[in-house]
């Protein structure tokens, strides 16, 4: 919960979308390799990813690779 709060309070995730911060925090603290999402507004957003990674790293966690499910498909 602390990481999710940090992603919102002074972090890159807007306060009206705390579930997006929780999604990132749960994936990070549970050491997921990937966080799959179609949420391009607040999670899989090139302008926000570096800020998300910075906040996550500040909590001693590694941010999972944030990407669309299609990016993991073998073609």
TIVEX-477647 format. One line per 8 residues: number of its first residue (from 1); for each residue x, y, z of N, C-alpha, C. Coordinates in steps of 0.2 Angstrom, whole numbers, always signed. Atoms other than C-alpha are relative to their C-alpha. Layout:
residues N
NUM	X,Y,Z,X,Y,Z,X,Y,Z | ...
//
This chain:
residues 75
1	+4,-6,+0,+0,+0,+0,+4,+6,+0 | -4,-6,-1,+14,+12,+4,+3,+2,-7 | -2,-1,+7,+21,+10,-14,-5,+3,-4 | +6,-3,+4,+4,+13,-22,-1,+7,+2 | +1,-6,-2,+2,+28,-11,+6,+5,-3 | -5,-4,+2,+19,+35,-16,+0,+1,-8 | +1,-1,+8,+15,+32,-35,-5,+5,-1 | +5,-5,+1,+0,+44,-32,+2,+6,+3
9	-2,-6,-4,+6,+56,-19,+7,+3,-2 | -6,-3,+2,+19,+66,-28,+3,-4,-6 | -2,+4,+5,+21,+52,-41,-3,+1,-6 | +3,-1,+7,+16,+50,-59,-7,-2,-1 | +7,+2,+1,-1,+42,-56,-5,+5,+3 | +5,-5,-2,-16,+54,-55,-4,-3,+6 | +4,+2,-6,-25,+53,-38,-7,-3,-1 | +6,+3,+1,-41,+49,-46,+0,-7,-3
17	-1,+7,+2,-34,+32,-52,+5,-4,+4 | -4,+3,-4,-27,+24,-37,+0,-8,-1 | +0,+8,+2,-31,+6,-44,+6,-1,-5 | -6,+0,+4,-18,+10,-57,+7,-1,+4 | -6,+0,-4,-5,+13,-44,+0,-7,+4 | +0,+7,-4,-10,-3,-34,+2,-5,-5 | -1,+5,+5,-9,-13,-50,+8,+0,-1 | -7,+0,+0,+9,-7,-52,+4,-2,+6
25	-4,+2,-6,+14,-9,-34,-1,-7,+2 | +1,+8,-1,+7,-27,-33,+5,-4,-4 | -5,+3,+5,+17,-32,-48,+7,+1,+2 | -6,-1,-2,+32,-24,-42,+2,-4,+7 | -2,+3,-6,+32,-30,-24,+0,-8,+0 | +0,+8,+0,+28,-48,-29,+4,-2,-6 | -6,+2,+4,+43,-48,-41,-3,-3,-7 | +2,+2,+6,+33,-50,-57,+5,+2,-5
33	-4,-2,+6,+43,-50,-73,-3,+5,-5 | +3,-4,+4,+30,-42,-83,-7,+2,+3 | +6,-3,-2,+15,-31,-80,-4,+1,-7 | +3,-1,+7,+3,-33,-95,-6,+4,+1 | +5,-5,-1,-9,-19,-98,-2,+3,-7 | +2,-4,+6,-19,-10,-112,-1,+7,+3 | +2,-7,-3,-20,+5,-100,+6,+5,-2 | -5,-5,+3,-10,+18,-111,+0,+7,+4
41	+1,-7,-3,-16,+33,-101,+5,+0,+7 | -3,-1,-6,-8,+29,-84,+5,-5,+2 | -4,+5,-2,+2,+13,-84,+5,-1,-6 | -4,+1,+5,+9,+9,-101,+1,+6,-5 | -1,-7,+2,+14,+27,-105,+7,+1,-1 | -7,-1,+1,+31,+31,-112,+2,+6,+4 | -2,-6,-4,+31,+48,-103,+0,-1,+7 | +0,+1,-7,+27,+40,-86,+4,-6,+2
49	-4,+6,-2,+37,+24,-86,+6,+2,+4 | -6,-1,-3,+53,+32,-81,-2,+3,+7 | +2,-3,-7,+44,+41,-66,-2,-6,+4 | +3,+5,-4,+35,+25,-61,+6,-5,+2 | -6,+4,-1,+52,+15,-62,+4,+4,+6 | -3,-4,-5,+60,+29,-51,-3,-1,+7 | +3,+1,-6,+47,+28,-38,+0,-7,+3 | -1,+7,-1,+47,+9,-38,+7,-2,+3
57	-7,+2,-2,+66,+8,-36,+1,+4,+7 | -1,-4,-6,+65,+21,-22,-3,-5,+6 | +2,+4,-5,+56,+7,-12,+4,-7,+0 | -4,+6,+0,+69,-6,-16,-2,-6,-4 | +3,+5,+5,+59,-15,-29,+2,+1,-7 | -1,-1,+7,+62,-18,-47,-7,+0,-4 | +7,-1,+4,+48,-12,-59,+0,-6,-5 | +0,+5,+5,+42,-26,-70,+0,+3,-7
65	+0,-3,+7,+43,-23,-89,-8,+1,-1 | +7,-2,+1,+27,-14,-93,-2,+0,-7 | +2,+0,+7,+19,-19,-110,-6,-3,-1 | +7,+3,+3,+4,-25,-120,+1,-8,+0 | +0,+8,+1,+0,-44,-120,+3,-2,-7 | -2,+2,+6,+3,-44,-138,+8,+0,-1 | -7,-1,+1,+21,-39,-136,+4,-7,+2 | -3,+6,-2,+24,-56,-128,-1,-6,-4
73	+1,+6,+4,+17,-67,-141,+5,-1,-5 | -5,+2,+5,+29,-77,-152,-4,+0,-6 | +3,+0,+7,+25,-73,-170,+5,-4,-5
//
